[in-house]
Amino acid sequence: MPELRICTYNIHKGFSQFNRRLVIHDLRERLHTLDADIVFLQEVQGMHMQHAQRHADWPAIPQHHFLAEGMWIDSAYGGNAIYDHGHHGNAILSRFPIVTSANQDVSDHRFERRGLLHCEIALPGDSPPLHAVCVHLGLFAGSRRRQMEALCERMQVLAGDDAPIIIAGDFNDWRNHADRLLAQRLGLQEVFCGGRGRPARSFPSALPVFRLDRIYVRGFDIRRAEAHFGGPWARISDHAALTATLQPRPAA
């Protein structure tokens, strides 16, 4: 199959930094310009009744459906944080059919609700199904370690040793412990590490300092990787958007 373009983005529930402005409409426009085939989103608002009452232009449909309109034919959502007036979580948007989707609760304590959204995506041609996982890991090192172990265990069972995998999202891993674990357990590589040796700086989006967001792949050659920050990007989320162009390797 031809090259595959992917994106990961923490969209901050459709609000600008410090929740000053509703920016979900601007965000959709910017996201569409990236022309990605598969998009991994974190902090997606599935429902929020108070925001719907407060903002006249609040979308009438869940944010992942709103963002996908006119660009991606399929989407999946996993609600992690559930409260009286709504819920939010992770989402995957795809130009190709999503065959299966499941959301695994990996919350480490009751103050941080976290999940792993795992989809199998049917790529064109005779390519095997792609295992795509959208993650948003915890703020504490112990939580992240246990969540990554759960991620590795799931993928070892479902994807075996050679199925193509893309794992992307907000790892909150500023000490970069994920690289070694995911390489050793699953044979994954981070898309920015080949050329620069370290993941991209992605937070805050005005002038990134911390390397929080990642794209890990197996079964692909990395053609290009970019971080989108500053300018209009800084006005619509506190995280940079990351994109990568991948060339699938022939099946063994």
C-alpha positions in Angstrom: 0.0 0.0 0.0 1.1 3.6 -0.4 2.5 5.8 2.4 0.4 6.2 5.6 0.2 9.6 7.3 -0.8 9.7 11.0 -1.3 12.3 13.6 -1.5 12.4 17.4 -3.0 15.4 19.2 -4.1 16.2 22.8 -7.0 18.6 22.0 -7.7 19.8 25.5 -11.4 19.1 25.2 -11.8 21.7 22.5 -10.7 24.7 24.6 -7.7 26.9 24.4 -5.0 27.0 27.1 -6.5 27.8 30.5 -10.0 27.1 29.0 -10.2 30.7 27.8 -12.1 30.1 24.5 -14.0 27.3 22.8 -11.8 26.5 19.8 -13.3 23.2 18.6 -14.3 24.7 15.2 -10.8 26.2 14.6 -9.3 22.9 15.8 -11.3 20.9 13.2 -10.1 23.2 10.4 -6.4 23.0 11.5 -6.7 19.2 12.0 -8.1 18.8 8.4 -5.1 20.7 7.0 -2.8 17.9 8.2 -4.5 15.5 5.9 -3.7 12.4 8.1 -5.1 9.0 7.3 -5.3 8.0 11.0 -5.6 10.4 13.9 -5.0 9.6 17.6 -6.8 12.1 19.9 -6.6 12.6 23.6 -8.9 14.6 26.0 -11.8 14.3 23.6 -15.2 15.4 25.1 -17.8 12.8 24.4 -20.5 14.8 26.2 -20.7 17.8 28.5 -24.1 19.1 29.3 -23.0 22.3 31.0 -20.7 23.3 28.1 -23.6 22.6 25.7 -25.8 25.0 27.7 -23.1 27.7 28.1 -21.8 27.8 24.5 -24.2 28.5 21.6 -21.8 27.0 19.1 -21.1 23.8 21.1 -21.3 20.9 18.6 -24.6 18.9 18.8 -22.6 15.6 18.3 -19.7 14.2 20.2 -16.4 15.8 19.4 -14.8 12.8 17.7 -17.8 12.7 15.3 -17.7 16.5 14.8 -14.0 16.4 14.0 -14.3 13.4 11.6 -17.0 15.0 9.5 -16.0 15.3 5.8 -12.6 13.8 6.3 -12.6 10.4 8.1 -15.1 7.6 7.4 -14.8 5.8 10.7 -14.0 6.6 14.3 -13.9 5.0 17.7 -14.1 6.6 21.2 -13.2 5.4 24.7 -14.6 7.3 27.6 -12.3 7.3 30.6 -13.3 10.1 32.9 -17.0 9.9 33.6 -18.9 12.5 35.7 -22.4 13.7 36.3 -22.6 16.1 33.4 -20.5 14.2 30.8 -17.4 12.3 30.0 -14.1 12.5 28.1 -11.4 10.2 26.8 -9.5 9.1 23.7 -10.5 8.7 20.1 -9.2 7.4 16.8 -10.3 8.7 13.5 -9.6 6.7 10.3 -9.9 6.9 6.6 -10.0 3.1 6.6 -12.6 0.8 8.3 -12.2 0.1 12.0 -12.8 -3.6 12.3 -12.8 -3.8 16.1 -12.4 -1.4 19.0 -12.0 -1.8 22.7 -11.2 0.5 25.6 -9.2 -1.0 28.5 -9.4 0.8 31.8 -5.8 1.2 33.2 -6.6 3.8 35.9 -4.1 3.5 38.7 -6.1 5.5 41.3 -9.4 7.2 41.5 -8.0 10.7 40.8 -6.8 10.0 37.3 -9.0 8.0 35.0 -7.0 6.5 32.1 -7.6 4.1 29.3 -6.1 2.4 26.3 -8.2 2.6 23.1 -7.2 -0.3 20.9 -8.5 -0.6 17.3 -7.9 -3.0 14.5 -7.9 -1.1 11.2 -8.3 -2.7 7.8 -5.7 -1.2 5.5 -6.0 -1.3 1.7 -4.7 -4.2 -0.3 -3.4 -7.4 1.2 -1.9 -5.7 4.3 -2.6 -7.4 7.6 -4.9 -5.5 10.1 -3.2 -2.6 11.8 -3.2 -2.5 15.6 -3.7 1.1 16.6 -3.6 2.2 20.2 -4.4 5.7 21.5 -3.0 6.3 25.0 -3.1 9.1 27.6 -0.9 7.9 30.5 -0.9 9.2 34.1 1.1 12.0 35.7 2.9 9.8 38.2 5.9 7.6 37.2 4.6 4.5 39.0 1.2 4.8 37.3 2.8 5.2 33.9 5.0 2.2 34.4 2.1 0.0 35.3 0.0 1.4 32.5 2.8 0.7 29.9 3.2 -2.9 31.3 -0.6 -3.4 30.8 -0.2 -2.0 27.2 2.7 -4.4 26.4 0.8 -7.4 27.8 -2.3 -6.6 25.7 -0.3 -6.1 22.5 1.8 -9.3 23.0 -1.4 -11.3 23.2 -3.3 -9.6 20.4 -0.6 -8.5 18.0 2.0 -11.3 18.4 5.5 -10.7 17.3 5.1 -9.3 13.8 1.7 -7.6 13.3 1.9 -3.9 12.4 1.4 -1.6 15.4 1.1 2.1 15.9 0.8 3.4 19.5 0.4 7.2 19.8 -0.7 9.7 22.3 0.2 11.7 25.4 2.6 9.6 27.4 3.4 12.3 30.0 6.8 10.6 30.0 9.2 13.6 30.3 12.0 11.2 31.6 11.6 9.0 28.4 11.2 5.7 30.1 8.8 4.4 27.5 11.4 4.0 24.7 13.3 1.1 26.2 10.3 -0.7 27.5 8.3 -0.6 24.3 11.4 -1.5 22.2 12.3 -4.5 24.3 8.8 -5.8 24.8 7.2 -5.0 21.4 10.0 -4.1 19.0 8.6 -0.5 18.6 10.5 2.6 17.6 9.6 6.2 18.2 9.3 8.1 14.9 11.5 11.1 15.9 14.2 9.1 17.6 15.8 7.8 14.3 16.9 11.3 13.2 17.2 13.2 16.4 17.8 10.6 19.0 15.0 11.8 21.3 11.2 12.3 21.0 10.0 15.7 19.9 9.3 18.5 22.3 5.5 19.0 22.4 4.5 20.9 25.5 3.6 23.7 25.9 2.6 24.4 22.3 3.7 28.0 22.2 7.3 27.0 22.7 7.6 23.3 23.5 10.0 22.3 26.3 8.8 18.9 27.5 8.7 15.7 25.4 5.3 14.4 26.3 3.6 13.2 23.1 4.9 10.2 21.1 4.3 8.0 18.1 5.7 4.4 18.3 5.5 2.1 15.3 6.3 -1.5 14.3 6.2 -2.8 10.7 6.8 0.6 9.1 9.7 2.6 7.7 9.6 6.3 8.9 9.7 8.7 6.0 9.1 12.0 7.9 8.1 13.2 11.3 7.0 16.8 12.2 5.9 18.7 15.3 3.3 21.4 14.7 3.5 24.2 17.3 3.5 28.0 17.7 1.4 30.4 15.7 -2.2 29.2 15.2 -1.5 25.8 16.9 -0.7 27.5 20.2 -4.1 29.1 20.2 -6.1 25.9 20.0 -4.4 23.5 22.4 -1.6 23.5 25.0 0.0 20.5 23.2 1.7 20.4 19.8 0.3 18.1 17.1 2.7 15.4 15.9 2.5 13.9 12.4 4.5 11.1 10.8 4.6 9.7 7.2 5.2 5.9 7.2 5.9 3.3 4.5 4.4 -0.1 5.4 6.9 -2.9 5.1 5.9 -6.0 3.1 4.4 -8.8 5.2 6.9 -11.6 5.9 
